Amino acid sequence: MTLDYSKKGIIILSHYRSGGTQLLSILSMILEDINIEHHNCGEIEVQGDNLNFIDTINSRFFNRPDDKFSIHLLNSPLSINQLYYSGDFKKLNDQYEIINLERNDKINSLLSLALWERFISAGLFKDSTLWTSESMLDFHTSLIQSPIPFTEITLGMSDEVYDKSQTYRMLNDKLQSFNTLICLLSKIKEEFSLSNIKYEDYEHDPSIIYKKYFPFLSKQCKLAIDSTYKNKIPYPSKNYIEYYDSQTAKALKLWGIDRL
């Protein structure tokens, strides 16, 4: 992958639960390895309660107080929509190198957050030494016997805008929003011919990052990237829909999320 380091910085464009935070950390290691001083600005977070969120986006990307090379994670639907439909995405693409991060398994992406929260509630996330075959099987069995209800599906952002009655309408609204964002990201990727990385390419094998995308890295940097993979949760099932109720499975099929 060839990136233009003469621009203001690099933006990872994605959606929630697609490995963006991990890739941002890896990107920071890569920049250090090739001696590019930079500022890791993390994930952009904006609230849509008023119009000030537009000022937040502009100050983040276009009116920065310094000219230091910066890297960002852009996965907020509000920010992505505002930048695209205001026409500012072209300016963003001119000034920054943008990498589109794509996760093929949209169902696991959508379902991973509530599953992770259950893992935390079970007391297992605090220490990876607890992730024995026996404890993971117990966790798996408990969810199979008492599946996660559709009401716990979250888009990874504030759910206050959705119907609090926890009805099927709420579920449909969330899935419609998810599908709309995925389609917009695909449109942006094609329109601006963005570089593309697939999360599944390196999900379980860190060496793919530097073999496929950044083969020029030092051995020390490669070892640092390897270290980011120490705490991957070994869920017994790789198909997260098994941990959810039948209503969830039916809704995902009706919305065609497995075909996105």
C-alpha positions in Angstrom: 0.0 0.0 0.0 1.4 3.4 -1.0 0.4 6.3 1.2 1.0 10.0 0.6 2.7 11.3 3.7 2.9 14.9 2.3 -0.7 15.4 3.2 -2.0 16.6 6.6 -2.5 13.1 7.9 -4.3 9.8 7.5 -7.9 9.0 8.2 -9.3 5.5 8.7 -12.8 5.5 7.4 -15.0 2.8 8.8 -18.0 2.0 11.1 -18.2 0.9 14.7 -16.9 -2.6 15.6 -14.8 -3.0 12.5 -11.3 -3.0 14.1 -10.7 0.7 13.6 -9.2 1.3 17.0 -6.7 -1.5 16.6 -5.7 -0.4 13.1 -5.2 3.1 14.3 -2.8 1.9 17.0 -1.0 -0.2 14.4 -0.8 2.8 12.1 0.8 4.8 14.8 3.5 2.1 15.2 4.1 2.1 11.5 4.6 5.9 11.4 7.0 5.7 14.3 8.9 3.0 12.5 9.4 5.2 9.4 10.3 8.2 11.5 7.2 10.3 10.9 6.3 12.4 13.9 2.6 12.5 14.3 -0.3 13.0 16.6 -2.8 10.2 17.2 -6.1 12.0 17.5 -8.1 8.8 18.1 -11.8 8.5 17.3 -13.8 11.5 16.4 -16.8 11.8 18.7 -19.6 14.3 18.1 -23.1 14.7 19.5 -26.0 15.7 17.4 -27.9 17.6 20.1 -27.2 20.9 18.3 -25.4 22.3 15.3 -22.1 22.6 17.2 -21.1 19.1 16.0 -20.3 20.7 12.6 -17.8 23.0 14.4 -16.3 20.0 16.0 -15.7 18.3 12.7 -14.2 21.4 11.1 -11.9 22.0 14.0 -10.8 18.4 13.9 -9.9 18.2 10.3 -9.8 21.7 8.6 -8.9 24.2 11.3 -6.3 22.3 13.4 -4.2 24.5 15.7 -0.9 23.0 14.5 0.4 21.5 11.3 1.7 18.3 12.8 0.9 15.1 10.8 -2.1 13.5 12.4 -4.1 10.3 12.2 -7.8 9.8 12.9 -10.5 7.3 13.1 -13.7 8.5 11.4 -16.5 6.0 12.2 -19.3 8.3 13.5 -22.3 8.1 11.2 -23.2 11.7 12.0 -19.8 12.9 11.0 -19.6 10.8 7.8 -23.0 11.9 6.6 -22.3 15.6 7.4 -19.0 15.5 5.6 -20.4 13.7 2.5 -23.7 15.5 2.0 -22.2 19.0 2.7 -19.7 18.4 0.0 -16.7 18.6 2.4 -15.6 15.0 1.8 -13.9 16.0 -1.4 -11.9 18.6 0.5 -11.1 16.0 3.2 -9.9 13.6 0.6 -7.7 16.3 -1.0 -6.0 17.2 2.3 -5.8 13.7 3.9 -4.9 10.2 2.9 -8.0 8.2 3.6 -8.0 4.4 4.1 -11.3 2.6 4.0 -11.5 -0.2 6.6 -14.1 -2.8 5.7 -15.4 -5.7 7.7 -16.9 -8.4 5.5 -18.8 -10.1 8.3 -21.5 -7.5 8.9 -23.5 -9.7 11.2 -20.7 -10.3 13.6 -19.8 -6.6 13.5 -23.3 -5.7 14.5 -23.6 -8.3 17.2 -20.2 -8.2 18.7 -20.8 -5.3 21.1 -23.7 -6.8 23.1 -21.8 -10.1 23.2 -18.7 -8.4 24.5 -20.8 -6.7 27.2 -22.1 -10.1 28.3 -18.5 -11.3 28.4 -17.7 -8.4 30.7 -20.7 -9.0 32.9 -19.6 -12.7 33.3 -16.4 -11.4 34.9 -14.2 -12.9 32.2 -12.9 -9.8 30.4 -10.8 -8.6 33.3 -8.1 -11.3 33.0 -7.3 -13.4 29.9 -5.9 -16.1 32.2 -9.6 -16.9 32.9 -10.2 -17.8 29.3 -9.8 -21.5 29.8 -11.5 -24.0 27.5 -13.8 -24.9 30.4 -14.8 -21.3 31.2 -15.3 -20.4 27.6 -17.6 -23.4 27.1 -19.5 -22.5 30.2 -20.0 -19.0 28.8 -21.0 -20.4 25.5 -23.5 -22.8 27.0 -25.1 -20.2 29.2 -25.9 -18.0 26.2 -27.2 -20.9 24.1 -29.6 -21.7 27.0 -30.5 -18.0 27.6 -29.8 -16.1 24.4 -29.2 -12.4 24.1 -32.5 -10.6 23.2 -32.8 -8.4 20.2 -33.4 -5.4 22.5 -29.7 -5.5 23.4 -28.5 -4.8 19.8 -26.7 -1.5 19.7 -25.0 0.4 16.9 -22.2 1.5 19.2 -23.5 5.0 19.5 -26.1 6.6 21.7 -29.4 4.8 21.3 -31.4 7.6 22.7 -32.8 8.6 19.3 -34.5 5.2 19.0 -37.9 4.1 20.5 -37.2 3.4 24.1 -40.1 0.9 24.3 -37.8 -1.8 22.9 -40.2 -2.8 20.2 -39.6 -4.4 16.8 -39.9 -0.9 15.4 -36.8 0.0 17.3 -35.0 -3.0 16.0 -36.0 -2.2 12.4 -34.9 1.4 12.8 -31.5 0.3 14.0 -31.0 -2.2 11.2 -32.2 0.4 8.6 -29.6 2.9 9.9 -26.9 0.2 9.8 -27.7 -0.7 6.2 -27.8 2.9 5.2 -24.4 3.6 6.6 -22.8 0.6 5.0 -24.2 1.7 1.6 -22.9 5.2 2.1 -19.4 3.9 3.0 -19.4 1.8 -0.1 -20.5 4.8 -2.2 -17.7 7.0 -0.8 -15.1 4.3 -1.3 -16.0 3.9 -5.0 -16.5 7.6 -5.7 -13.1 8.7 -4.2 -11.2 5.5 -5.2 -10.0 5.0 -1.6 -7.4 2.5 -0.5 -9.1 -0.4 1.1 -8.2 -2.8 3.9 -10.3 -5.7 4.9 -10.5 -6.5 8.6 -10.8 -10.3 8.0 -7.5 -10.2 6.1 -5.6 -9.8 9.4 -8.2 -10.5 12.1 -6.4 -13.5 13.4 -2.9 -13.1 11.8 -1.1 -9.9 12.5 1.6 -10.8 10.0 -0.8 -10.1 7.1 -0.7 -6.4 8.0 3.0 -6.1 7.2 3.2 -8.8 4.6 0.3 -7.6 2.5 0.1 -3.8 3.2 3.4 -2.6 4.8 6.2 -5.1 3.9 9.0 -2.5 4.6 8.6 -2.5 8.4 11.5 -3.3 10.8 11.5 -6.5 12.8 10.9 -4.5 16.0 7.8 -2.9 14.5 6.5 -6.3 13.4 6.9 -7.6 16.9 5.1 -4.6 18.3 2.2 -5.2 15.9 2.2 -8.9 17.0 1.8 -7.8 20.6 -1.6 -6.2 19.8 -3.1 -9.6 19.3 -2.5 -11.1 22.7 -6.1 -10.7 24.0 -8.4 -11.8 21.2 -11.5 -13.4 22.9 -11.7 -17.0 21.9 -15.5 -17.3 21.6 -16.3 -21.0 21.0 -18.6 -20.0 18.1 -17.4 -17.8 15.3 -21.0 -17.2 14.2 -22.3 -14.7 16.8 -25.9 -15.1 15.8 -25.9 -18.4 17.8 -25.8 -16.3 20.9 -28.9 -14.3 20.1 -32.7 -15.0 20.1 -34.7 -16.2 17.1 -36.2 -12.7 16.6 -32.7 -11.3 16.0 -31.9 -14.0 13.4 -35.1 -13.4 11.6 -34.7 -9.6 11.5 -31.1 -9.9 10.2 -32.2 -12.3 7.4 -35.2 -10.0 6.5 -32.8 -7.0 6.2 -30.3 -9.0 4.2 -27.4 -8.0 6.4 -25.6 -11.2 5.6 -25.5 -10.1 2.0 -24.1 -6.6 2.5 
